[in-house]
Amino acid sequence: MTRTTTSQILMIAVLTAAGGWGLQRLLLRQGIHMPHANLATVIALIVAAGLITWGGLVVRAYLNGKKAKA
């Protein structure tokens, strides 16, 4: 298993954003308007992503033997 680099993560983020933007443009061209996202939903998704990332780092450290079992 190879390590995922920061540049790979950034590339995936850029490609995903470009795909979402393209899909939104396509839908708008067809007259389909997407509803706006609620700010609380956006904040909740960002917090959830942060917690999942933190949990993954803890598990990785444990599997590598760098952290003792709690």
Phi, psi and omega in degrees: 000127181265155181283139177276125182272164180296323180295326177293318179296317179296322179296317177297319179297317180294316180295322179293317178297318179295320177295318178296319178296316180297319178295319178296318178299318180297316180293320179295323178296331179271001177088013179261117181258126179278143178289153179288148178280138177290139182300322179296325178293317179297316179296318179297320178294320178294317178296317179298318179297320178296317180293321178294319178297314179299316179298321178295323178293323177295315180296318179298317179297320178296315181294331178276358178078018182264355181223134180284153178293135182281000000 
